Amino acid sequence: MVKTEFSKVQFKKADSTLEFTTEEYLFDTLKLIIAKSQLPIKQLLTFINNNQVDTISCSRDDTNYSFFARSRSDKISIIVKQLGEQTMEFELSRKKIKDYALEPPFL
């Protein structure tokens, strides 16, 4: 009889929830993320909204944040990840992003 050795294996899945909110709330959330992450999110959204690129991403290891955006027909899909914390996925309209990019910095 051959002895079989077992190892512990743990599978972790992140809980995912779907919620609904206003675009204004999402822009306020982006402002907070910009302050925490120091990512140039406003500039990145301007690039993608002006059709200079189809997709764009940026990350900072020292703040553990990453940002990814993809151009759609009339919306822009956005993913913001904070390592070990959470991932947010949402879409914003191009018109609202254009207005947002024209706002003066809040800091």
Biopython code that builds the backbone (N, CA, C, O; Angstrom):
import numpy as np
from Bio.PDB.StructureBuilder import StructureBuilder

atoms = [
    (1, "MET", "N", (0.837, -1.175, 0.000)),
    (1, "MET", "CA", (0.000, 0.000, 0.000)),
    (1, "MET", "C", (0.889, 1.248, 0.000)),
    (1, "MET", "O", (1.801, 1.365, 0.818)),
    (2, "VAL", "N", (0.617, 2.176, -0.918)),
    (2, "VAL", "CA", (1.389, 3.400, -1.050)),
    (2, "VAL", "C", (0.739, 4.490, -0.211)),
    (2, "VAL", "O", (-0.476, 4.684, -0.254)),
    (3, "LYS", "N", (1.562, 5.192, 0.548)),
    (3, "LYS", "CA", (1.055, 6.280, 1.391)),
    (3, "LYS", "C", (0.793, 7.508, 0.518)),
    (3, "LYS", "O", (1.669, 7.924, -0.241)),
    (4, "THR", "N", (-0.381, 8.080, 0.618)),
    (4, "THR", "CA", (-0.761, 9.271, -0.134)),
    (4, "THR", "C", (-0.654, 10.476, 0.778)),
    (4, "THR", "O", (-1.188, 10.475, 1.887)),
    (5, "GLU", "N", (0.036, 11.502, 0.309)),
    (5, "GLU", "CA", (0.155, 12.729, 1.091)),
    (5, "GLU", "C", (-0.788, 13.774, 0.534)),
    (5, "GLU", "O", (-0.932, 13.926, -0.679)),
    (6, "PHE", "N", (-1.422, 14.488, 1.439)),
    (6, "PHE", "CA", (-2.368, 15.524, 1.057)),
    (6, "PHE", "C", (-1.817, 16.886, 1.461)),
    (6, "PHE", "O", (-1.083, 17.013, 2.442)),
    (7, "SER", "N", (-2.181, 17.881, 0.698)),
    (7, "SER", "CA", (-1.831, 19.263, 1.001)),
    (7, "SER", "C", (-3.106, 20.074, 1.096)),
    (7, "SER", "O", (-4.102, 19.787, 0.433)),
    (8, "LYS", "N", (-3.051, 21.088, 1.931)),
    (8, "LYS", "CA", (-4.198, 21.988, 2.040)),
    (8, "LYS", "C", (-4.259, 22.879, 0.811)),
    (8, "LYS", "O", (-3.236, 23.381, 0.345)),
    (9, "VAL", "N", (-5.437, 23.067, 0.300)),
    (9, "VAL", "CA", (-5.667, 23.975, -0.815)),
    (9, "VAL", "C", (-6.857, 24.827, -0.436)),
    (9, "VAL", "O", (-7.909, 24.312, -0.055)),
    (10, "GLN", "N", (-6.687, 26.129, -0.542)),
    (10, "GLN", "CA", (-7.780, 27.039, -0.219)),
    (10, "GLN", "C", (-8.073, 27.892, -1.433)),
    (10, "GLN", "O", (-7.170, 28.511, -1.995)),
    (11, "PHE", "N", (-9.308, 27.927, -1.832)),
    (11, "PHE", "CA", (-9.754, 28.736, -2.939)),
    (11, "PHE", "C", (-10.542, 29.907, -2.377)),
    (11, "PHE", "O", (-11.505, 29.726, -1.632)),
    (12, "LYS", "N", (-10.124, 31.098, -2.740)),
    (12, "LYS", "CA", (-10.826, 32.290, -2.273)),
    (12, "LYS", "C", (-11.464, 32.983, -3.460)),
    (12, "LYS", "O", (-10.820, 33.202, -4.487)),
    (13, "LYS", "N", (-12.704, 33.317, -3.315)),
    (13, "LYS", "CA", (-13.412, 34.068, -4.342)),
    (13, "LYS", "C", (-13.865, 35.379, -3.732)),
    (13, "LYS", "O", (-14.386, 35.422, -2.618)),
    (14, "ALA", "N", (-13.659, 36.424, -4.469)),
    (14, "ALA", "CA", (-14.118, 37.725, -3.997)),
    (14, "ALA", "C", (-15.633, 37.796, -4.157)),
    (14, "ALA", "O", (-16.182, 37.396, -5.184)),
    (15, "ASP", "N", (-16.284, 38.300, -3.146)),
    (15, "ASP", "CA", (-17.722, 38.498, -3.245)),
    (15, "ASP", "C", (-17.999, 39.650, -4.195)),
    (15, "ASP", "O", (-17.344, 40.690, -4.145)),
    (16, "SER", "N", (-18.954, 39.451, -5.038)),
    (16, "SER", "CA", (-19.289, 40.472, -6.016)),
    (16, "SER", "C", (-20.715, 40.938, -5.768)),
    (16, "SER", "O", (-21.622, 40.133, -5.556)),
    (17, "THR", "N", (-20.895, 42.244, -5.797)),
    (17, "THR", "CA", (-22.243, 42.788, -5.641)),
    (17, "THR", "C", (-22.519, 43.749, -6.781)),
    (17, "THR", "O", (-21.612, 44.382, -7.321)),
    (18, "LEU", "N", (-23.761, 43.840, -7.124)),
    (18, "LEU", "CA", (-24.195, 44.756, -8.174)),
    (18, "LEU", "C", (-25.063, 45.815, -7.527)),
    (18, "LEU", "O", (-26.051, 45.501, -6.863)),
    (19, "GLU", "N", (-24.696, 47.050, -7.718)),
    (19, "GLU", "CA", (-25.459, 48.156, -7.158)),
    (19, "GLU", "C", (-25.676, 49.188, -8.248)),
    (19, "GLU", "O", (-25.012, 49.154, -9.284)),
    (20, "PHE", "N", (-26.598, 50.097, -8.019)),
    (20, "PHE", "CA", (-26.890, 51.159, -8.964)),
    (20, "PHE", "C", (-26.688, 52.497, -8.279)),
    (20, "PHE", "O", (-27.016, 52.663, -7.104)),
    (21, "THR", "N", (-26.144, 53.453, -9.025)),
    (21, "THR", "CA", (-25.895, 54.782, -8.479)),
    (21, "THR", "C", (-25.901, 55.796, -9.611)),
    (21, "THR", "O", (-26.021, 55.431, -10.780)),
    (22, "THR", "N", (-25.772, 57.054, -9.265)),
    (22, "THR", "CA", (-25.761, 58.105, -10.280)),
    (22, "THR", "C", (-24.340, 58.309, -10.805)),
    (22, "THR", "O", (-23.365, 57.946, -10.147)),
    (23, "GLU", "N", (-24.239, 58.890, -11.989)),
    (23, "GLU", "CA", (-22.926, 59.205, -12.536)),
    (23, "GLU", "C", (-22.225, 60.254, -11.685)),
    (23, "GLU", "O", (-20.999, 60.238, -11.569)),
    (24, "GLU", "N", (-22.979, 61.156, -11.097)),
    (24, "GLU", "CA", (-22.377, 62.186, -10.242)),
    (24, "GLU", "C", (-21.663, 61.546, -9.055)),
    (24, "GLU", "O", (-20.569, 61.969, -8.679)),
    (25, "TYR", "N", (-22.285, 60.525, -8.467)),
    (25, "TYR", "CA", (-21.660, 59.809, -7.363)),
    (25, "TYR", "C", (-20.362, 59.139, -7.826)),
    (25, "TYR", "O", (-19.363, 59.147, -7.108)),
    (26, "LEU", "N", (-20.387, 58.563, -9.027)),
    (26, "LEU", "CA", (-19.185, 57.915, -9.552)),
    (26, "LEU", "C", (-18.074, 58.927, -9.799)),
    (26, "LEU", "O", (-16.905, 58.629, -9.553)),
    (27, "PHE", "N", (-18.416, 60.115, -10.280)),
    (27, "PHE", "CA", (-17.393, 61.146, -10.466)),
    (27, "PHE", "C", (-16.822, 61.599, -9.123)),
    (27, "PHE", "O", (-15.621, 61.845, -9.012)),
    (28, "ASP", "N", (-17.669, 61.710, -8.111)),
    (28, "ASP", "CA", (-17.171, 62.047, -6.775)),
    (28, "ASP", "C", (-16.243, 60.947, -6.252)),
    (28, "ASP", "O", (-15.226, 61.228, -5.618)),
    (29, "THR", "N", (-16.608, 59.698, -6.525)),
    (29, "THR", "CA", (-15.769, 58.577, -6.129)),
    (29, "THR", "C", (-14.432, 58.629, -6.862)),
    (29, "THR", "O", (-13.390, 58.363, -6.263)),
    (30, "LEU", "N", (-14.447, 58.971, -8.159)),
    (30, "LEU", "CA", (-13.199, 59.102, -8.913)),
    (30, "LEU", "C", (-12.307, 60.184, -8.315)),
    (30, "LEU", "O", (-11.088, 60.021, -8.266)),
    (31, "LYS", "N", (-12.895, 61.278, -7.864)),
    (31, "LYS", "CA", (-12.109, 62.342, -7.243)),
    (31, "LYS", "C", (-11.396, 61.836, -5.993)),
    (31, "LYS", "O", (-10.239, 62.177, -5.748)),
    (32, "LEU", "N", (-12.092, 61.024, -5.208)),
    (32, "LEU", "CA", (-11.470, 60.451, -4.014)),
    (32, "LEU", "C", (-10.349, 59.484, -4.386)),
    (32, "LEU", "O", (-9.295, 59.462, -3.751)),
    (33, "ILE", "N", (-10.592, 58.692, -5.418)),
    (33, "ILE", "CA", (-9.571, 57.742, -5.866)),
    (33, "ILE", "C", (-8.348, 58.483, -6.388)),
    (33, "ILE", "O", (-7.218, 58.064, -6.138)),
    (34, "ILE", "N", (-8.560, 59.575, -7.108)),
    (34, "ILE", "CA", (-7.443, 60.382, -7.607)),
    (34, "ILE", "C", (-6.612, 60.895, -6.435)),
    (34, "ILE", "O", (-5.383, 60.863, -6.480)),
    (35, "ALA", "N", (-7.279, 61.365, -5.394)),
    (35, "ALA", "CA", (-6.560, 61.886, -4.225)),
    (35, "ALA", "C", (-5.778, 60.783, -3.513)),
    (35, "ALA", "O", (-4.650, 61.012, -3.075)),
    (36, "LYS", "N", (-6.363, 59.589, -3.393)),
    (36, "LYS", "CA", (-5.696, 58.492, -2.695)),
    (36, "LYS", "C", (-4.594, 57.850, -3.534)),
    (36, "LYS", "O", (-3.517, 57.540, -3.025)),
    (37, "SER", "N", (-4.868, 57.655, -4.808)),
    (37, "SER", "CA", (-3.968, 56.878, -5.655)),
    (37, "SER", "C", (-2.911, 57.710, -6.353)),
    (37, "SER", "O", (-1.869, 57.187, -6.746)),
    (38, "GLN", "N", (-3.165, 58.991, -6.510)),
    (38, "GLN", "CA", (-2.291, 59.893, -7.251)),
    (38, "GLN", "C", (-2.121, 59.455, -8.712)),
    (38, "GLN", "O", (-1.088, 59.709, -9.332)),
    (39, "LEU", "N", (-3.148, 58.798, -9.244)),
    (39, "LEU", "CA", (-3.153, 58.419, -10.658)),
    (39, "LEU", "C", (-3.721, 59.571, -11.480)),
    (39, "LEU", "O", (-4.614, 60.273, -11.006)),
    (40, "PRO", "N", (-3.226, 59.783, -12.699)),
    (40, "PRO", "CA", (-3.724, 60.882, -13.549)),
    (40, "PRO", "C", (-5.017, 60.494, -14.277)),
    (40, "PRO", "O", (-5.082, 60.551, -15.504)),
    (41, "ILE", "N", (-6.020, 60.108, -13.532)),
    (41, "ILE", "CA", (-7.256, 59.568, -14.109)),
    (41, "ILE", "C", (-7.952, 60.579, -15.004)),
    (41, "ILE", "O", (-8.460, 60.220, -16.066)),
    (42, "LYS", "N", (-7.982, 61.828, -14.591)),
    (42, "LYS", "CA", (-8.660, 62.850, -15.396)),
    (42, "LYS", "C", (-8.011, 62.965, -16.783)),
    (42, "LYS", "O", (-8.711, 63.048, -17.792)),
    (43, "GLN", "N", (-6.694, 62.969, -16.830)),
    (43, "GLN", "CA", (-5.986, 63.053, -18.104)),
    (43, "GLN", "C", (-6.211, 61.796, -18.939)),
    (43, "GLN", "O", (-6.377, 61.881, -20.155)),
    (44, "LEU", "N", (-6.216, 60.629, -18.291)),
    (44, "LEU", "CA", (-6.432, 59.379, -19.016)),
    (44, "LEU", "C", (-7.828, 59.337, -19.633)),
    (44, "LEU", "O", (-8.000, 58.876, -20.761)),
    (45, "LEU", "N", (-8.815, 59.816, -18.893)),
    (45, "LEU", "CA", (-10.175, 59.865, -19.438)),
    (45, "LEU", "C", (-10.273, 60.841, -20.600)),
    (45, "LEU", "O", (-11.031, 60.610, -21.541)),
    (46, "THR", "N", (-9.516, 61.923, -20.543)),
    (46, "THR", "CA", (-9.506, 62.886, -21.649)),
    (46, "THR", "C", (-8.938, 62.241, -22.913)),
    (46, "THR", "O", (-9.484, 62.426, -24.000)),
    (47, "PHE", "N", (-7.844, 61.486, -22.776)),
    (47, "PHE", "CA", (-7.244, 60.798, -23.925)),
    (47, "PHE", "C", (-8.251, 59.860, -24.588)),
    (47, "PHE", "O", (-8.412, 59.867, -25.809)),
    (48, "ILE", "N", (-8.914, 59.068, -23.784)),
    (48, "ILE", "CA", (-9.831, 58.077, -24.348)),
    (48, "ILE", "C", (-11.103, 58.742, -24.875)),
    (48, "ILE", "O", (-11.661, 58.296, -25.878)),
    (49, "ASN", "N", (-11.560, 59.790, -24.221)),
    (49, "ASN", "CA", (-12.766, 60.476, -24.677)),
    (49, "ASN", "C", (-12.526, 61.224, -25.988)),
    (49, "ASN", "O", (-13.452, 61.375, -26.786)),
    (50, "ASN", "N", (-11.304, 61.693, -26.222)),
    (50, "ASN", "CA", (-10.959, 62.389, -27.461)),
    (50, "ASN", "C", (-10.560, 61.427, -28.575)),
    (50, "ASN", "O", (-10.057, 61.853, -29.615)),
    (51, "ASN", "N", (-10.781, 60.139, -28.363)),
    (51, "ASN", "CA", (-10.461, 59.092, -29.352)),
    (51, "ASN", "C", (-8.991, 59.046, -29.714)),
    (51, "ASN", "O", (-8.639, 58.659, -30.829)),
    (52, "GLN", "N", (-8.130, 59.436, -28.792)),
    (52, "GLN", "CA", (-6.696, 59.318, -29.032)),
    (52, "GLN", "C", (-6.232, 57.881, -28.825)),
    (52, "GLN", "O", (-5.238, 57.455, -29.411)),
    (53, "VAL", "N", (-6.955, 57.136, -27.990)),
    (53, "VAL", "CA", (-6.676, 55.715, -27.741)),
    (53, "VAL", "C", (-7.996, 54.983, -27.562)),
    (53, "VAL", "O", (-9.016, 55.597, -27.251)),
    (54, "ASP", "N", (-7.974, 53.645, -27.762)),
    (54, "ASP", "CA", (-9.168, 52.819, -27.533)),
    (54, "ASP", "C", (-9.225, 52.303, -26.099)),
    (54, "ASP", "O", (-10.294, 52.224, -25.493)),
    (55, "THR", "N", (-8.060, 51.957, -25.573)),
    (55, "THR", "CA", (-7.954, 51.498, -24.192)),
    (55, "THR", "C", (-6.763, 52.187, -23.549)),
    (55, "THR", "O", (-5.820, 52.598, -24.226)),
    (56, "ILE", "N", (-6.823, 52.303, -22.237)),
    (56, "ILE", "CA", (-5.724, 52.953, -21.526)),
    (56, "ILE", "C", (-5.661, 52.372, -20.116)),
    (56, "ILE", "O", (-6.690, 52.054, -19.520)),
    (57, "SER", "N", (-4.447, 52.237, -19.588)),
    (57, "SER", "CA", (-4.309, 51.742, -18.226)),
    (57, "SER", "C", (-3.131, 52.427, -17.546)),
    (57, "SER", "O", (-2.220, 52.942, -18.194)),
    (58, "CYS", "N", (-3.183, 52.413, -16.230)),
    (58, "CYS", "CA", (-2.140, 53.054, -15.444)),
    (58, "CYS", "C", (-2.187, 52.440, -14.050)),
    (58, "CYS", "O", (-3.261, 52.091, -13.559)),
    (59, "SER", "N", (-1.036, 52.309, -13.415)),
    (59, "SER", "CA", (-1.016, 51.780, -12.057)),
    (59, "SER", "C", (0.130, 52.390, -11.267)),
    (59, "SER", "O", (1.087, 52.923, -11.829)),
    (60, "ARG", "N", (0.007, 52.297, -9.955)),
    (60, "ARG", "CA", (1.057, 52.752, -9.041)),
    (60, "ARG", "C", (1.256, 51.671, -7.993)),
    (60, "ARG", "O", (0.322, 51.301, -7.282)),
    (61, "ASP", "N", (2.476, 51.169, -7.901)),
    (61, "ASP", "CA", (2.769, 50.133, -6.920)),
    (61, "ASP", "C", (2.770, 50.674, -5.497)),
    (61, "ASP", "O", (2.410, 49.964, -4.557)),
    (62, "ASP", "N", (3.177, 51.938, -5.338)),
    (62, "ASP", "CA", (3.268, 52.469, -3.982)),
    (62, "ASP", "C", (1.907, 52.745, -3.357)),
    (62, "ASP", "O", (1.808, 52.832, -2.133)),
    (63, "THR", "N", (0.860, 52.886, -4.159)),
    (63, "THR", "CA", (-0.489, 53.075, -3.603)),
    (63, "THR", "C", (-1.374, 51.861, -3.861)),
    (63, "THR", "O", (-2.507, 51.811, -3.383)),
    (64, "ASN", "N", (-0.866, 50.878, -4.615)),
    (64, "ASN", "CA", (-1.598, 49.640, -4.917)),
    (64, "ASN", "C", (-2.884, 49.871, -5.706)),
    (64, "ASN", "O", (-3.852, 49.128, -5.545)),
    (65, "TYR", "N", (-2.899, 50.884, -6.545)),
    (65, "TYR", "CA", (-4.064, 51.169, -7.376)),
    (65, "TYR", "C", (-3.742, 50.912, -8.842)),
    (65, "TYR", "O", (-2.615, 51.120, -9.290)),
    (66, "SER", "N", (-4.744, 50.459, -9.579)),
    (66, "SER", "CA", (-4.614, 50.372, -11.029)),
    (66, "SER", "C", (-5.920, 50.849, -11.655)),
    (66, "SER", "O", (-7.003, 50.673, -11.097)),
    (67, "PHE", "N", (-5.783, 51.461, -12.835)),
    (67, "PHE", "CA", (-6.907, 52.049, -13.551)),
    (67, "PHE", "C", (-6.880, 51.529, -14.972)),
    (67, "PHE", "O", (-5.820, 51.472, -15.597)),
    (68, "PHE", "N", (-8.047, 51.146, -15.491)),
    (68, "PHE", "CA", (-8.168, 50.677, -16.859)),
    (68, "PHE", "C", (-9.460, 51.247, -17.438)),
    (68, "PHE", "O", (-10.496, 51.235, -16.773)),
    (69, "ALA", "N", (-9.406, 51.744, -18.665)),
    (69, "ALA", "CA", (-10.606, 52.262, -19.338)),
    (69, "ALA", "C", (-10.617, 51.784, -20.785)),
    (69, "ALA", "O", (-9.573, 51.659, -21.425)),
    (70, "ARG", "N", (-11.829, 51.520, -21.284)),
    (70, "ARG", "CA", (-12.019, 51.061, -22.665)),
    (70, "ARG", "C", (-13.132, 51.875, -23.294)),
    (70, "ARG", "O", (-14.167, 52.131, -22.677)),
    (71, "SER", "N", (-12.900, 52.272, -24.526)),
    (71, "SER", "CA", (-13.870, 53.065, -25.265)),
    (71, "SER", "C", (-14.980, 52.179, -25.816)),
    (71, "SER", "O", (-14.718, 51.128, -26.402)),
    (72, "ARG", "N", (-16.200, 52.607, -25.625)),
    (72, "ARG", "CA", (-17.382, 51.990, -26.227)),
    (72, "ARG", "C", (-18.011, 53.034, -27.137)),
    (72, "ARG", "O", (-17.453, 54.121, -27.290)),
    (73, "SER", "N", (-19.134, 52.744, -27.736)),
    (73, "SER", "CA", (-19.737, 53.693, -28.677)),
    (73, "SER", "C", (-20.065, 55.030, -28.017)),
    (73, "SER", "O", (-19.518, 56.058, -28.415)),
    (74, "ASP", "N", (-20.932, 55.037, -27.033)),
    (74, "ASP", "CA", (-21.296, 56.295, -26.388)),
    (74, "ASP", "C", (-20.929, 56.316, -24.899)),
    (74, "ASP", "O", (-21.261, 57.260, -24.182)),
    (75, "LYS", "N", (-20.249, 55.276, -24.451)),
    (75, "LYS", "CA", (-19.845, 55.174, -23.051)),
    (75, "LYS", "C", (-18.390, 54.743, -22.957)),
    (75, "LYS", "O", (-17.797, 54.270, -23.927)),
    (76, "ILE", "N", (-17.837, 54.917, -21.781)),
    (76, "ILE", "CA", (-16.481, 54.456, -21.503)),
    (76, "ILE", "C", (-16.552, 53.526, -20.299)),
    (76, "ILE", "O", (-17.046, 53.907, -19.237)),
    (77, "SER", "N", (-16.055, 52.302, -20.473)),
    (77, "SER", "CA", (-16.025, 51.328, -19.392)),
    (77, "SER", "C", (-14.767, 51.550, -18.566)),
    (77, "SER", "O", (-13.682, 51.742, -19.116)),
    (78, "ILE", "N", (-14.914, 51.524, -17.251)),
    (78, "ILE", "CA", (-13.807, 51.828, -16.347)),
    (78, "ILE", "C", (-13.692, 50.737, -15.295)),
    (78, "ILE", "O", (-14.694, 50.265, -14.758)),
    (79, "ILE", "N", (-12.453, 50.344, -15.010)),
    (79, "ILE", "CA", (-12.169, 49.407, -13.923)),
    (79, "ILE", "C", (-11.092, 50.047, -13.047)),
    (79, "ILE", "O", (-10.031, 50.442, -13.532)),
    (80, "VAL", "N", (-11.382, 50.141, -11.756)),
    (80, "VAL", "CA", (-10.410, 50.655, -10.792)),
    (80, "VAL", "C", (-10.191, 49.555, -9.761)),
    (80, "VAL", "O", (-11.140, 49.078, -9.138)),
    (81, "LYS", "N", (-8.925, 49.154, -9.586)),
    (81, "LYS", "CA", (-8.600, 48.103, -8.622)),
    (81, "LYS", "C", (-7.689, 48.656, -7.537)),
    (81, "LYS", "O", (-6.777, 49.441, -7.797)),
    (82, "GLN", "N", (-7.964, 48.226, -6.328)),
    (82, "GLN", "CA", (-7.059, 48.500, -5.225)),
    (82, "GLN", "C", (-6.633, 47.138, -4.699)),
    (82, "GLN", "O", (-7.460, 46.357, -4.227)),
    (83, "LEU", "N", (-5.340, 46.861, -4.783)),
    (83, "LEU", "CA", (-4.815, 45.553, -4.431)),
    (83, "LEU", "C", (-5.237, 45.143, -3.025)),
    (83, "LEU", "O", (-5.023, 45.884, -2.065)),
    (84, "GLY", "N", (-5.825, 43.983, -2.910)),
    (84, "GLY", "CA", (-6.243, 43.457, -1.630)),
    (84, "GLY", "C", (-7.503, 44.080, -1.063)),
    (84, "GLY", "O", (-7.948, 43.691, 0.017)),
    (85, "GLU", "N", (-8.078, 45.021, -1.751)),
    (85, "GLU", "CA", (-9.264, 45.704, -1.233)),
    (85, "GLU", "C", (-10.480, 45.410, -2.101)),
    (85, "GLU", "O", (-11.288, 44.541, -1.774)),
    (86, "GLN", "N", (-10.606, 46.125, -3.192)),
    (86, "GLN", "CA", (-11.814, 45.999, -3.999)),
    (86, "GLN", "C", (-11.533, 46.321, -5.451)),
    (86, "GLN", "O", (-10.507, 46.911, -5.790)),
    (87, "THR", "N", (-12.459, 45.923, -6.297)),
    (87, "THR", "CA", (-12.436, 46.268, -7.708)),
    (87, "THR", "C", (-13.776, 46.886, -8.050)),
    (87, "THR", "O", (-14.827, 46.317, -7.754)),
    (88, "MET", "N", (-13.738, 48.049, -8.671)),
    (88, "MET", "CA", (-14.962, 48.721, -9.118)),
    (88, "MET", "C", (-15.007, 48.692, -10.639)),
    (88, "MET", "O", (-14.024, 49.019, -11.303)),
    (89, "GLU", "N", (-16.143, 48.303, -11.181)),
    (89, "GLU", "CA", (-16.350, 48.328, -12.623)),
    (89, "GLU", "C", (-17.617, 49.112, -12.905)),
    (89, "GLU", "O", (-18.659, 48.849, -12.306)),
    (90, "PHE", "N", (-17.534, 50.079, -13.819)),
    (90, "PHE", "CA", (-18.704, 50.883, -14.148)),
    (90, "PHE", "C", (-18.513, 51.542, -15.498)),
    (90, "PHE", "O", (-17.425, 51.492, -16.072)),
    (91, "GLU", "N", (-19.570, 52.160, -16.006)),
    (91, "GLU", "CA", (-19.528, 52.884, -17.273)),
    (91, "GLU", "C", (-19.994, 54.312, -17.055)),
    (91, "GLU", "O", (-20.862, 54.579, -16.224)),
    (92, "LEU", "N", (-19.406, 55.224, -17.814)),
    (92, "LEU", "CA", (-19.799, 56.627, -17.779)),
    (92, "LEU", "C", (-20.027, 57.112, -19.203)),
    (92, "LEU", "O", (-19.370, 56.650, -20.137)),
    (93, "SER", "N", (-20.953, 58.038, -19.364)),
    (93, "SER", "CA", (-21.235, 58.565, -20.698)),
    (93, "SER", "C", (-20.104, 59.502, -21.140)),
    (93, "SER", "O", (-19.486, 60.184, -20.323)),
    (94, "ARG", "N", (-19.857, 59.517, -22.428)),
    (94, "ARG", "CA", (-18.793, 60.373, -22.973)),
    (94, "ARG", "C", (-19.056, 61.851, -22.704)),
    (94, "ARG", "O", (-18.125, 62.600, -22.406)),
    (95, "LYS", "N", (-20.302, 62.273, -22.803)),
    (95, "LYS", "CA", (-20.624, 63.685, -22.589)),
    (95, "LYS", "C", (-20.288, 64.107, -21.159)),
    (95, "LYS", "O", (-19.713, 65.173, -20.941)),
    (96, "LYS", "N", (-20.648, 63.267, -20.188)),
    (96, "LYS", "CA", (-20.358, 63.586, -18.785)),
    (96, "LYS", "C", (-18.857, 63.595, -18.531)),
    (96, "LYS", "O", (-18.367, 64.401, -17.739)),
    (97, "ILE", "N", (-18.124, 62.710, -19.192)),
    (97, "ILE", "CA", (-16.667, 62.678, -19.022)),
    (97, "ILE", "C", (-16.050, 63.947, -19.588)),
    (97, "ILE", "O", (-15.111, 64.495, -19.010)),
    (98, "LYS", "N", (-16.573, 64.417, -20.715)),
    (98, "LYS", "CA", (-16.064, 65.659, -21.300)),
    (98, "LYS", "C", (-16.283, 66.827, -20.340)),
    (98, "LYS", "O", (-15.379, 67.639, -20.139)),
    (99, "ASP", "N", (-17.482, 66.921, -19.743)),
    (99, "ASP", "CA", (-17.768, 67.970, -18.764)),
    (99, "ASP", "C", (-16.867, 67.846, -17.538)),
    (99, "ASP", "O", (-16.378, 68.847, -17.013)),
    (100, "TYR", "N", (-16.653, 66.613, -17.088)),
    (100, "TYR", "CA", (-15.809, 66.344, -15.925)),
    (100, "TYR", "C", (-14.365, 66.784, -16.183)),
    (100, "TYR", "O", (-13.719, 67.360, -15.308)),
    (101, "ALA", "N", (-13.872, 66.511, -17.376)),
    (101, "ALA", "CA", (-12.491, 66.862, -17.717)),
    (101, "ALA", "C", (-12.286, 68.381, -17.746)),
    (101, "ALA", "O", (-11.172, 68.859, -17.534)),
    (102, "LEU", "N", (-13.345, 69.131, -18.006)),
    (102, "LEU", "CA", (-13.232, 70.591, -18.056)),
    (102, "LEU", "C", (-13.310, 71.249, -16.679)),
    (102, "LEU", "O", (-12.989, 72.428, -16.529)),
    (103, "GLU", "N", (-13.740, 70.475, -15.669)),
    (103, "GLU", "CA", (-13.827, 71.026, -14.312)),
    (103, "GLU", "C", (-12.427, 71.368, -13.805)),
    (103, "GLU", "O", (-11.466, 70.666, -14.119)),
    (104, "PRO", "N", (-12.305, 72.445, -13.022)),
    (104, "PRO", "CA", (-11.004, 72.747, -12.436)),
    (104, "PRO", "C", (-10.651, 71.705, -11.377)),
    (104, "PRO", "O", (-11.544, 71.084, -10.802)),
    (105, "PRO", "N", (-9.370, 71.508, -11.115)),
    (105, "PRO", "CA", (-8.967, 70.549, -10.081)),
    (105, "PRO", "C", (-9.568, 70.934, -8.735)),
    (105, "PRO", "O", (-9.716, 72.116, -8.424)),
    (106, "PHE", "N", (-9.908, 69.934, -7.948)),
    (106, "PHE", "CA", (-10.519, 70.214, -6.649)),
    (106, "PHE", "C", (-9.492, 70.362, -5.546)),
    (106, "PHE", "O", (-9.832, 70.759, -4.431)),
    (107, "LEU", "N", (-8.246, 70.049, -5.839)),
    (107, "LEU", "CA", (-7.193, 70.189, -4.808)),
    (107, "LEU", "C", (-6.341, 71.405, -5.057)),
    (107, "LEU", "O", (-5.413, 71.675, -4.294)),
]
sb = StructureBuilder()
sb.init_structure("model")
sb.init_model(0)
sb.init_chain("A")
sb.init_seg("    ")
for serial, (resi, resn, name, xyz) in enumerate(atoms, 1):
    if name == "N":
        sb.init_residue(resn, " ", resi, " ")
    sb.init_atom(name, np.array(xyz, "f"), 0.0, 1.0, " ", f" {name:<3s}", serial, name[0])
structure = sb.get_structure()
